[in-house]
Amino acid sequence: MAAEFAGQALFQLGNLPFTNTMLHTLIIDGVIITGIVFLHKNSKEVPGLFQNICELVADGLFSLTESVAGKNAQKIFPWFFAFFLFILIANWTSLFPGFGTVGFMQKGTFIPLLKGATSDINVTLGLALVSAVATHVLAVKRLGIGEYLSKYFSFNPIFLFVGSLELVSEVTKVISLSFRLFGNIMAGEVVLTTVSKMFAFILPLPFISLEIIVGLVQALVFGILTMSFMAILMTPHHEGGEH
């Protein structure tokens, strides 16, 4: 059962298992870094097709960030875009032929060489934790430690109670972010694997098309929720009208 929720070890690096989802994560990082280097070296005043697409997507997402975060958009956008890009590439590349089907036998168990990174609860939990830590760091930098702490702690019993609920909500945000992404991607992976084993060709195509849409939606949902959490926590009390 554990193998369904996490990546399977391909080999050991000392006491650390190197899993098939780690391999996929490194491939995604390589794709992103290669794309950034390519854009940096080949950017032109009259953009080509690839540069045009990248600029169009970046401008659209930055406008979305501005509409939500206002003057904090400049600081929030890099996080929003990074989460969106990583998760989108992870979701879409995991639909490529070979994921979950090409591998080797180990002690009577089939170990796929590649498994979708976002179908590993460790990866999605890691993304959610990075999102939460970044959100609170940005809030402290924007508000100062005093006003930041006042969101959670107060001498007023009512505000103190509300603050304690806010602290609980911060934990539930991490759980919600990680399990929402993990659950949707893992469910799609299970369906695709099952259908592909029964029908090799035509029938899996509609399911793949659906997963392309799901992959885009889940990347947007994770990114937009992170952006919203950051925008809310970076808003001072007097601007948010809290008290």
C-alpha positions as CSV (number, residue, x, y, z in Angstrom):
1,M,0.0,0.0,0.0
2,A,2.9,2.4,0.8
3,A,4.2,2.1,-2.7
4,E,0.9,3.7,-4.0
5,F,1.4,6.8,-1.8
6,A,5.1,7.3,-2.3
7,G,7.8,6.6,-4.8
8,Q,9.6,3.3,-5.0
9,A,13.4,3.1,-4.4
10,L,15.5,2.6,-7.5
11,F,18.7,2.4,-5.4
12,Q,20.2,3.5,-2.1
13,L,22.4,6.5,-1.5
14,G,23.8,5.5,1.9
15,N,20.7,5.4,4.1
16,L,18.7,7.5,1.6
17,P,16.5,5.7,-1.0
18,F,16.6,7.3,-4.4
19,T,13.1,6.9,-5.7
20,N,11.5,7.0,-9.1
21,T,9.7,10.2,-8.1
22,M,13.0,11.8,-7.2
23,L,14.3,11.0,-10.6
24,H,11.2,12.6,-12.2
25,T,11.8,15.7,-9.9
26,L,15.4,16.0,-11.2
27,I,14.2,15.7,-14.8
28,I,11.6,18.5,-14.2
29,D,14.3,20.7,-12.6
30,G,16.5,20.0,-15.7
31,V,13.7,21.0,-18.1
32,I,13.0,24.3,-16.2
33,I,16.7,25.2,-15.9
34,T,17.3,24.4,-19.6
35,G,14.3,26.5,-20.6
36,I,15.5,29.5,-18.5
37,V,19.0,29.3,-19.9
38,F,17.6,29.0,-23.5
39,L,15.4,32.0,-23.0
40,H,18.2,34.0,-21.4
41,K,20.6,33.3,-24.3
42,N,18.1,33.7,-27.1
43,S,15.8,36.5,-25.9
44,K,15.2,39.1,-28.6
45,E,13.4,42.4,-29.0
46,V,11.3,40.7,-31.7
47,P,10.5,37.4,-29.9
48,G,10.2,34.0,-31.6
49,L,7.4,31.6,-31.0
50,F,8.8,30.1,-27.7
51,Q,9.6,33.5,-26.2
52,N,6.2,34.8,-27.3
53,I,4.4,31.9,-25.5
54,C,6.5,32.4,-22.4
55,E,5.9,36.1,-22.3
56,L,2.2,35.7,-22.9
57,V,1.8,33.2,-20.1
58,A,4.0,35.2,-17.7
59,D,2.1,38.4,-18.4
60,G,-1.2,36.7,-17.9
61,L,-0.3,35.2,-14.6
62,F,1.3,38.4,-13.4
63,S,-1.9,40.3,-14.2
64,L,-3.8,37.7,-12.2
65,T,-1.4,38.1,-9.3
66,E,-1.8,41.9,-9.4
67,S,-5.6,41.6,-9.3
68,V,-5.4,39.5,-6.1
69,A,-2.3,40.8,-4.3
70,G,-2.1,44.4,-5.5
71,K,1.1,46.1,-4.4
72,N,2.5,42.9,-3.0
73,A,2.3,41.2,-6.5
74,Q,6.1,41.8,-7.2
75,K,7.1,39.7,-4.2
76,I,4.4,37.0,-4.5
77,F,4.5,36.4,-8.3
78,P,7.9,34.5,-8.3
79,W,6.5,32.0,-5.8
80,F,3.2,31.7,-7.6
81,F,4.8,31.2,-11.0
82,A,7.5,28.7,-9.7
83,F,4.8,26.5,-8.1
84,F,2.6,26.7,-11.1
85,L,5.4,25.9,-13.6
86,F,6.9,23.0,-11.5
87,I,3.5,21.3,-10.9
88,L,2.3,21.8,-14.5
89,I,5.4,20.2,-16.0
90,A,5.3,17.4,-13.4
91,N,1.7,16.7,-14.2
92,W,2.0,16.8,-17.9
93,T,5.3,14.9,-18.3
94,S,3.9,12.1,-16.1
95,L,1.5,11.4,-19.0
96,F,4.3,10.5,-21.3
97,P,4.6,6.8,-22.4
98,G,6.8,4.8,-20.1
99,F,5.7,6.4,-16.8
100,G,4.6,3.5,-14.6
101,T,5.1,0.9,-17.3
102,V,8.9,0.8,-18.0
103,G,11.0,-0.6,-15.1
104,F,12.5,-3.7,-13.6
105,M,11.6,-6.5,-11.2
106,Q,13.0,-6.4,-7.7
107,K,12.3,-9.3,-5.3
108,G,9.2,-10.2,-7.2
109,T,7.9,-6.6,-7.3
110,F,7.7,-4.5,-10.4
111,I,9.5,-1.1,-9.9
112,P,8.7,1.5,-12.6
113,L,11.7,3.6,-13.6
114,L,9.6,6.8,-13.6
115,K,6.6,7.7,-11.5
116,G,4.9,11.1,-11.5
117,A,6.4,13.4,-8.8
118,T,3.1,14.8,-7.8
119,S,1.6,11.3,-7.3
120,D,4.0,11.0,-4.3
121,I,2.6,12.4,-1.0
122,N,6.2,13.2,0.1
123,V,6.6,15.6,-2.9
124,T,3.2,17.3,-2.5
125,L,3.7,17.6,1.2
126,G,7.1,19.2,0.6
127,L,5.6,21.7,-1.8
128,A,2.9,22.6,0.7
129,L,5.5,23.1,3.5
130,V,7.6,25.3,1.2
131,S,4.5,27.3,0.4
132,A,3.6,27.7,4.1
133,V,7.1,28.7,5.2
134,A,7.5,31.2,2.3
135,T,4.1,32.7,3.1
136,H,5.1,33.4,6.7
137,V,8.5,34.7,5.9
138,L,7.0,37.1,3.4
139,A,4.4,38.2,6.0
140,V,7.1,38.9,8.6
141,K,9.2,40.9,6.1
142,R,6.1,42.9,5.0
143,L,4.5,43.5,8.4
144,G,7.3,43.3,10.9
145,I,7.5,40.7,13.6
146,G,5.2,42.6,16.0
147,E,2.2,43.0,13.7
148,Y,2.7,39.5,12.3
149,L,2.4,38.0,15.8
150,S,-0.6,40.2,16.6
151,K,-2.5,38.2,14.0
152,Y,-2.3,35.2,16.3
153,F,-1.7,36.5,19.8
154,S,-3.6,39.3,21.7
155,F,-4.5,40.3,25.3
156,N,-8.1,40.5,24.1
157,P,-9.7,37.1,24.7
158,I,-11.9,37.2,21.6
159,F,-8.9,38.1,19.3
160,L,-6.8,35.5,21.1
161,F,-9.5,32.8,20.4
162,V,-9.6,34.0,16.7
163,G,-5.8,33.9,16.5
164,S,-5.8,30.3,17.9
165,L,-8.2,29.3,15.1
166,E,-5.9,31.0,12.6
167,L,-3.0,28.9,13.9
168,V,-5.0,25.7,13.4
169,S,-6.0,26.9,9.9
170,E,-2.3,27.2,9.0
171,V,-1.8,23.5,9.7
172,T,-5.0,22.6,7.8
173,K,-3.8,24.7,4.8
174,V,-0.7,22.5,4.5
175,I,-2.7,19.3,4.7
176,S,-5.3,20.6,2.3
177,L,-2.7,21.8,-0.3
178,S,-0.7,18.6,-0.2
179,F,-3.6,16.1,-0.3
180,R,-5.7,17.9,-2.9
181,L,-2.8,17.8,-5.4
182,F,-1.7,14.3,-4.4
183,G,-5.2,12.8,-4.5
184,N,-6.2,14.2,-7.9
185,I,-3.0,13.2,-9.6
186,M,-2.7,9.8,-8.0
187,A,-6.3,9.0,-8.9
188,G,-5.7,9.9,-12.5
189,E,-2.5,7.8,-12.6
190,V,-4.4,4.8,-11.3
191,V,-7.2,5.2,-13.9
192,L,-4.7,5.6,-16.7
193,T,-2.6,2.6,-15.7
194,T,-5.7,0.4,-15.3
195,V,-7.2,1.5,-18.7
196,S,-3.8,1.2,-20.5
197,K,-3.3,-2.4,-19.3
198,M,-6.7,-3.4,-20.6
199,F,-6.7,-1.3,-23.9
200,A,-3.4,-0.4,-25.4
201,F,-4.5,2.2,-27.9
202,I,-7.6,4.2,-28.7
203,L,-9.6,4.0,-25.4
204,P,-6.9,5.6,-23.1
205,L,-6.9,8.8,-25.3
206,P,-10.0,10.5,-23.7
207,F,-8.6,9.8,-20.3
208,I,-5.2,11.3,-21.2
209,S,-7.0,14.4,-22.6
210,L,-8.9,14.7,-19.3
211,E,-5.7,14.4,-17.3
212,I,-4.1,17.1,-19.3
213,I,-6.9,19.4,-18.2
214,V,-6.7,18.1,-14.6
215,G,-2.9,18.7,-14.6
216,L,-3.4,22.3,-15.6
217,V,-6.2,23.0,-13.2
218,Q,-4.3,21.4,-10.2
219,A,-1.2,23.5,-11.0
220,L,-3.4,26.7,-11.1
221,V,-5.3,25.7,-8.0
222,F,-2.1,25.2,-5.9
223,G,-0.5,28.3,-7.3
224,I,-3.5,30.5,-6.8
225,L,-4.2,29.2,-3.3
226,T,-0.6,29.9,-2.3
227,M,-0.9,33.4,-3.9
228,S,-4.1,34.1,-1.9
229,F,-2.6,32.9,1.4
230,M,0.4,35.1,0.8
231,A,-1.7,38.2,-0.1
232,I,-4.0,37.7,2.9
233,L,-1.2,37.2,5.4
234,M,0.8,40.2,4.0
235,T,-2.1,42.5,4.5
236,P,-1.8,44.8,7.6
237,H,-4.7,44.8,10.1
238,H,-5.7,48.4,9.2
239,E,-5.9,47.5,5.5
240,G,-7.7,44.3,6.0
241,G,-10.2,45.9,8.3
242,E,-9.8,43.1,10.9
243,H,-9.7,45.2,14.0
